[in-house]
Amino acid sequence: MQHDHELHDLVQEAVDAGLIDVKSPWYAIAQQFIHQGYASLSDNQKFAFYKFVAPQLEKLANSGRFSHASTACPTNDRNSS
């Protein structure tokens, strides 16, 4: 599994912006997605990612605060690995 550097950067910036707490289960789910891929998430983790993590990543990506502005937010691709 290849590390998703763009998602990692986006999650880190969401943490820095106070949108995701590193002590939350949502952060752990995002890290699993980054390091092990979407397919490694359980159905409950996938649900939590799209309910709690994705909206924060989209908010950051759409705000113009994300320094890698050309990077598409991966939150709409539920089939990514």
Secondary structure, DSSP 8 states (H G I E B T S, - for coil): ----HHHHHHHHHHHHTTSS-TTSHHHHHHHHHHHH-GGGS-HHHHHHIIIIIHHHHHHHHHHT--S-TTS--GGG-TT--
